[in-house]
Amino acid sequence: MPKLHRVVAFCVLGAAAAWIATGEFSSVGSAQEAGGLENPTPEAEPAPVLRTVAAVEPVFVDHARMIRLSGITAADKRAALAARAEGVIDGLALVKGGAVSAGDVVMTLEGPETLAQAKIAEIALAQRERELERAERLFAGGNTPEIEVTNARSARDAAAADLARAKAAVDRLQLKAPFAGIVETLDVELGEWVQTGAPVATILALDPILILAEVSERDLGSVTVGAKAQVRLVNGVELEGLVRLVAREASAETRTFPVEIALPNPSLSLPAGMTAEILLAAMPESAVVVPRSVITLSDKGELGLRVVGADDVAAFAPVTIIDDTPDGLVVTGVPEGVRIVTAGQDLVRNGETVVVAAAEGASQ
């Protein structure tokens, strides 16, 4: 029996060595394919899954953004009146806080000598005119030389100049209001002696009243002379005015540009020095109002929107926010012919094809 077992073992070992020598063990799968035992079909690549986004057609509108400024009321004009001659105040038609009209005589000085000089000059001129008339008659009749006429004419002209000088001196005895306004300060009293140039009073013109404000470099191009401005004073009064001046030189300290807005003030009820809040409408721009939620950032940190073209390919459109309204953000820079993605904008990338579902809006 042991001998039989050894024979069987040698037979098995020989068969295994013969099988290994043929190499068939390395081609089992191939042999089966060749024999038609297996013929698997190659698996097809799965179709890419397209993301679905919601998008709306942009509605372009001409939007005039509001520029908000702070300002202060100021007089339209301010004049410091001064005595034009020296003397005693004979008449004073000024009351502190009272109103004056343009051209009103508000102060008169005593000046009897000045008035007398004007009267003498007037009489002298009349005499010189008669002498000139007589010389011209004699010259016309051939009874006097031409030099007499020339001398008489020169004397007449000198007398006329003396009279004009005397009248000017009389005129300086009076002080007139240069414009209609309110007497802010009064520095003299009736009967007081004043010298030439002495301060008399300060007059403010308050109709119209001005709002003084300053606009930034960014907003300068959007503010024009003649534009309407909504003004709200600190006491709650709301008025509409017009931009009267936009400075062309910036303040050296603030780098802002002074602006003047004129408001009607016929009753003179609005004083100078009151704080005001101003709303100016900028020049209209073509813009789109979008929900705040659709604003996103590009890979470079740019502010913009995700948009989809007619080929349903997503792209990023940089925009500029020009205003913030209750209806949403007002932006410029939205391209024509695209739809704005309102849902799913943060899940897609530039150049990605998407499935677009129509959306009527998105919550802000």
Secondary structure as GFF3:
##gff-version 3
##sequence-region A 1 364
A	DSSP	alpha_helix	2	22	.	.	.	ID=ss1
A	DSSP	three_ten_helix	24	27	.	.	.	ID=ss2
A	DSSP	alpha_helix	28	34	.	.	.	ID=ss3
A	DSSP	beta_strand	51	56	.	.	.	ID=ss4
A	DSSP	beta_strand	60	63	.	.	.	ID=ss5
A	DSSP	beta_strand	66	74	.	.	.	ID=ss6
A	DSSP	beta_strand	77	82	.	.	.	ID=ss7
A	DSSP	beta_strand	87	92	.	.	.	ID=ss8
A	DSSP	beta_strand	99	100	.	.	.	ID=ss9
A	DSSP	beta_strand	105	109	.	.	.	ID=ss10
A	DSSP	alpha_helix	112	140	.	.	.	ID=ss11
A	DSSP	alpha_helix	146	171	.	.	.	ID=ss12
A	DSSP	beta_strand	174	176	.	.	.	ID=ss13
A	DSSP	beta_strand	181	186	.	.	.	ID=ss14
A	DSSP	beta_strand	193	194	.	.	.	ID=ss15
A	DSSP	beta_strand	199	205	.	.	.	ID=ss16
A	DSSP	beta_strand	209	215	.	.	.	ID=ss17
A	DSSP	alpha_helix	217	220	.	.	.	ID=ss18
A	DSSP	beta_strand	228	233	.	.	.	ID=ss19
A	DSSP	beta_strand	238	246	.	.	.	ID=ss20
A	DSSP	beta_strand	257	263	.	.	.	ID=ss21
A	DSSP	beta_strand	275	281	.	.	.	ID=ss22
A	DSSP	beta_strand	285	290	.	.	.	ID=ss23
A	DSSP	three_ten_helix	292	294	.	.	.	ID=ss24
A	DSSP	beta_strand	296	297	.	.	.	ID=ss25
A	DSSP	beta_strand	303	308	.	.	.	ID=ss26
A	DSSP	beta_strand	314	318	.	.	.	ID=ss27
A	DSSP	beta_strand	320	325	.	.	.	ID=ss28
A	DSSP	beta_strand	328	332	.	.	.	ID=ss29
A	DSSP	beta_strand	339	343	.	.	.	ID=ss30
A	DSSP	beta_strand	354	358	.	.	.	ID=ss31
###
